């Protein structure tokens, strides 16, 4: 049974919690998980031969005790979490004490979006959607097939239909992967349309054809290359910058300073697939370095475990990741890689 003492004057409590097989894994590599819990909750945790001790303010100790109990129960049921996943869900529960660790891990959210109900298919996707709800600006960084664009568009359509915003602005750089716009036939609009097609596809998957056309005609939904954003102020809008790894530093700064009142922004990209000319640094890489300490901005990293395409895609992403690790000069182009988990430094944190 649990034992403990409580000092009413200092409002501090110490709990001794028996542990079963596997709960020691909670501590993680070099005790990183527990150190993270200690910093978030303001408690001190110690590991004995047969138990854990948790000391701190009574409410904080109770929360830590609940987290440990939830982890123990999930562990006995065969649930395994990476160190980074565990840190992420601990962060969520620490910010919303009404949630349990089990709820965060086991119960994916469902978001009604037009003619579909969209649900995250992985923990990383859930953390991404949670971040979009929590912060006014979110950077979603990860490989192809992880749902970065689709989920962001889904959240934008939901906010539009619920009248949380008055319009949606979808933009991306018209940077070619080995081809040149000038060699394509048609007007400028026809030339850039193929680069914006993934955004159209996501919209048509969530809304009826007539509704999409009506919104586009009335400019309730606007899809345009990032070059068309210069000089504008985007108020009361849900703004998505897709393929952000292909922005230059100047374009990224220009885009980020377009955001107006009552607007929300999602910036997506894959820093392993930069198509900029040699010598041009990715604006997404630079933005992570510049903004990781700014209040109200969330960074979420997705990885091969979040890929929801053909299983081969996950293996391909993993293989390229291993190759880049062996040849760092050809790797992430300056973006710090996540440490064996989902989230880089600053992920899911209001800085």
PyMOL commands that set and color helices and strands:
alter all, ss='L'
color gray80, all
select helices_A, chain A and resi 23-27+29-41+58-76+83-95+101-106+123-134+148-161+181-183+188-206+209-217+226-229+244-246+249-256+283-291+304-306+311-326+328-330
alter helices_A, ss='H'
color red, helices_A
select strands_A, chain A and resi 3-7+12-18+44-47+51-57+110-113+116-119+137-141+167-172+221-225+237-242+264-269+297-301
alter strands_A, ss='S'
color yellow, strands_A
deselect
rebuild
show_as cartoon
